[in-house]
């Protein structure tokens, strides 16, 4: 029993240490995931690694550790949904790093984000100059959301006084030479229609096509293997 208690203490202590480290490093180090998600993945990987490579650990201890960790994660997720303050502690809050075109130095420092990293994140969003940005918000998963200044924002249909047109989702019909028959049926077509579309471009074998899709109001689109 004392051995299982030691495992439980190690898991809880490890969680606290890893969470502290991720908060100190800053969210930009773990783009696309929250610090809590990162910790969960790391510890699960460690548990699995120990189970596979440590011959002194038996299956009962492995199951106990996984069950305990699962309960901890489930409980934490439930609490973060119910308790706003706990959600703020574990997941953090979005931080405004550019406000009305002005860099927020304190927010950048608090988020462990330097100017070069900020420029990198902005370029990933299609903005190559800080001057173009009215607001920039560093999200809890390390991604940056940008609201450009009006003169740099792309015009919309209202600005151009264009007639609004309905938007349709494209339907993928072929991937890696394989026909997606369910999608073909949902699009309202049959295999004969698909064969005819390909034959119009002198293609007579699905395996010659790496990708094909159809969208209402658009020409049949495909790409052959090079």
C-alpha positions as CSV (number, residue, x, y, z in Angstrom):
1,X,0.0,0.0,0.0
2,X,2.9,2.3,0.8
3,X,4.2,1.8,-2.7
4,X,1.0,2.9,-4.3
5,X,0.9,5.9,-2.0
6,X,4.4,6.8,-3.2
7,X,3.2,6.6,-6.9
8,X,0.3,8.9,-6.1
9,X,2.5,11.4,-4.4
10,X,4.9,11.3,-7.3
11,X,2.1,12.0,-9.8
12,X,0.7,14.9,-7.9
13,X,4.1,16.4,-7.2
14,X,5.1,15.9,-10.8
15,X,2.0,17.7,-12.0
16,X,2.7,20.7,-9.8
17,X,6.3,20.9,-10.9
18,X,5.6,20.6,-14.6
19,X,2.7,23.1,-14.4
20,X,5.0,25.6,-12.7
21,X,7.7,25.1,-15.3
22,X,5.3,25.7,-18.2
23,X,3.9,28.9,-16.6
24,X,7.5,30.2,-16.2
25,X,8.5,29.3,-19.8
26,X,5.4,31.1,-21.2
27,X,2.6,29.9,-23.5
28,X,4.4,30.7,-26.7
29,X,6.7,27.7,-26.1
30,X,3.7,25.4,-26.5
31,X,1.9,26.8,-29.5
32,X,-1.4,25.1,-30.4
33,X,-1.8,23.5,-26.9
34,X,-2.5,24.8,-23.4
35,X,0.1,24.2,-20.6
36,X,-2.4,21.8,-19.1
37,X,-2.6,19.8,-22.3
38,X,1.2,19.8,-22.6
39,X,1.5,18.4,-19.0
40,X,-1.1,15.7,-19.6
41,X,0.7,14.5,-22.8
42,X,4.1,14.6,-21.1
43,X,3.1,12.6,-18.0
44,X,1.2,10.1,-20.0
45,X,4.2,9.5,-22.2
46,X,6.4,9.1,-19.1
47,X,4.0,6.6,-17.6
48,X,3.9,4.6,-20.7
49,X,7.7,4.7,-21.1
50,X,8.2,3.5,-17.5
51,X,5.8,0.7,-18.1
52,X,7.6,-0.5,-21.2
53,X,11.2,-0.1,-20.2
54,X,11.3,-0.6,-16.4
55,X,11.1,-4.3,-15.6
56,X,10.6,-3.6,-11.9
57,X,7.2,-2.0,-12.5
58,X,4.4,-4.6,-12.7
59,X,1.1,-4.3,-14.5
60,X,-0.9,-3.5,-11.4
61,X,1.2,-0.4,-10.7
62,X,0.9,0.7,-14.3
63,X,-2.9,0.4,-14.2
64,X,-3.0,2.2,-10.9
65,X,-1.0,5.1,-12.2
66,X,-3.0,5.4,-15.4
67,X,-6.3,5.2,-13.5
68,X,-5.2,7.8,-10.9
69,X,-3.9,10.1,-13.6
70,X,-7.1,9.7,-15.6
71,X,-9.2,10.6,-12.5
72,X,-7.0,13.7,-11.9
73,X,-7.4,14.9,-15.5
74,X,-11.1,14.2,-15.5
75,X,-11.6,16.0,-12.1
76,X,-9.5,19.0,-13.2
77,X,-11.4,19.3,-16.5
78,X,-14.7,19.2,-14.7
79,X,-13.6,21.8,-12.1
80,X,-12.3,24.2,-14.8
81,X,-15.7,24.1,-16.5
82,X,-17.4,24.9,-13.2
83,X,-14.9,27.2,-11.5
84,X,-13.9,30.3,-13.4
85,X,-10.9,31.1,-11.2
86,X,-9.5,27.6,-11.5
87,X,-9.9,27.8,-15.3
88,X,-7.9,31.1,-15.3
89,X,-5.2,29.4,-13.1
90,X,-4.8,26.3,-15.3
91,X,-5.5,27.6,-18.8
92,X,-4.6,31.3,-18.4
93,X,-6.3,34.2,-20.1
94,X,-5.9,35.8,-23.5
95,X,-3.4,38.7,-23.3
96,X,-3.5,41.9,-25.4
97,X,0.0,42.5,-26.7
98,X,-0.8,45.3,-29.2
99,X,-3.5,47.8,-28.2
100,X,-4.6,50.5,-30.7
101,X,-1.4,50.0,-32.6
102,X,0.8,50.3,-29.5
103,X,3.0,47.5,-28.2
104,X,2.1,46.5,-24.6
105,X,5.6,45.9,-23.1
106,X,4.3,44.7,-19.7
107,X,2.0,42.2,-21.4
108,X,4.8,41.0,-23.6
109,X,7.1,40.5,-20.6
110,X,4.5,38.8,-18.6
111,X,3.9,36.4,-21.5
112,X,7.6,35.7,-21.9
113,X,7.3,37.0,-25.5
114,X,10.0,39.1,-27.1
115,X,9.6,41.3,-30.2
116,X,11.2,38.8,-32.6
117,X,8.7,36.1,-31.4
118,X,5.8,38.5,-31.8
119,X,6.9,39.4,-35.3
120,X,7.1,35.7,-36.1
121,X,3.6,35.1,-34.9
122,X,2.3,38.1,-36.8
123,X,3.9,36.8,-40.0
124,X,2.2,33.5,-39.6
125,X,-1.1,35.5,-39.6
126,X,-0.1,37.3,-42.8
127,X,1.1,40.6,-41.2
128,X,4.7,41.5,-41.9
129,X,4.7,44.9,-40.1
130,X,3.6,45.7,-36.6
131,X,2.4,49.0,-38.0
132,X,-0.4,47.2,-39.8
133,X,-1.9,45.9,-36.5
134,X,-4.5,47.6,-34.5
135,X,-5.0,44.8,-31.9
136,X,-3.1,41.6,-31.3
137,X,-4.2,39.1,-28.7
138,X,-2.0,36.2,-27.5
139,X,-4.4,33.3,-26.9
140,X,-4.1,30.7,-24.2
141,X,-2.8,28.1,-26.7
142,X,0.1,30.3,-27.9
143,X,-1.6,31.4,-31.1
144,X,-2.0,35.1,-31.9
145,X,-5.2,36.7,-33.1
146,X,-4.9,39.9,-35.1
147,X,-7.3,42.7,-35.9
148,X,-5.6,44.9,-38.6
149,X,-5.9,48.6,-38.9
150,X,-8.7,49.6,-41.3
151,X,-6.4,50.7,-44.1
152,X,-4.7,47.3,-44.1
153,X,-7.8,45.1,-43.7
154,X,-8.9,43.3,-46.8
155,X,-12.1,44.8,-48.4
156,X,-15.3,42.8,-48.0
157,X,-18.3,42.4,-50.3
158,X,-20.1,45.3,-48.5
159,X,-17.1,47.6,-49.1
160,X,-17.0,46.7,-52.8
161,X,-20.8,46.8,-53.1
162,X,-20.8,43.3,-54.5
163,X,-23.8,41.0,-54.7
164,X,-23.7,38.3,-52.0
165,X,-23.4,34.8,-53.3
166,X,-24.1,31.6,-51.5
167,X,-21.1,29.7,-50.2
168,X,-20.7,25.9,-50.6
169,X,-18.4,23.4,-49.0
170,X,-16.1,21.5,-51.4
171,X,-16.6,17.7,-51.5
172,X,-13.5,15.6,-51.7
173,X,-14.0,12.7,-54.2
174,X,-10.6,11.1,-54.7
175,X,-7.6,10.9,-52.3
176,X,-4.4,9.0,-53.3
177,X,-6.1,7.3,-56.1
178,X,-9.0,6.0,-54.0
179,X,-12.6,7.1,-54.7
180,X,-14.6,8.3,-51.6
181,X,-17.9,6.7,-52.6
182,X,-19.8,8.1,-49.6
183,X,-18.9,11.6,-50.6
184,X,-19.7,11.0,-54.2
185,X,-23.2,9.9,-53.2
186,X,-23.7,12.8,-50.8
187,X,-22.8,15.2,-53.6
188,X,-25.6,13.6,-55.7
189,X,-23.4,11.9,-58.3
190,X,-22.5,8.4,-59.3
191,X,-19.3,6.7,-60.5
192,X,-20.3,7.1,-64.1
193,X,-20.3,10.9,-63.7
194,X,-16.9,10.8,-62.0
195,X,-15.4,8.7,-64.8
196,X,-16.8,11.1,-67.3
197,X,-15.2,14.1,-65.6
198,X,-11.9,12.4,-65.6
199,X,-12.3,11.2,-69.2
200,X,-12.8,14.8,-70.2
201,X,-9.2,15.3,-69.2
202,X,-7.9,12.0,-70.7
203,X,-7.7,10.2,-67.4
204,X,-9.1,6.7,-67.3
205,X,-7.6,5.3,-64.1
206,X,-8.4,6.6,-60.6
207,X,-4.9,5.6,-59.5
208,X,-3.5,8.4,-61.7
209,X,-5.2,11.0,-59.5
210,X,-3.8,12.2,-56.2
211,X,-6.7,14.4,-55.4
212,X,-10.1,15.5,-56.8
213,X,-12.9,17.6,-55.4
214,X,-16.2,19.1,-56.5
215,X,-17.9,22.3,-55.4
216,X,-21.2,23.6,-56.6
217,X,-20.8,26.4,-59.1
218,X,-17.1,25.6,-59.7
219,X,-15.3,23.5,-62.3
220,X,-14.4,19.9,-61.4
221,X,-10.9,20.2,-59.7
222,X,-8.3,17.5,-59.7
223,X,-4.5,16.9,-59.6
224,X,-2.6,14.0,-61.2
225,X,0.5,12.3,-59.8
226,X,3.6,13.9,-61.3
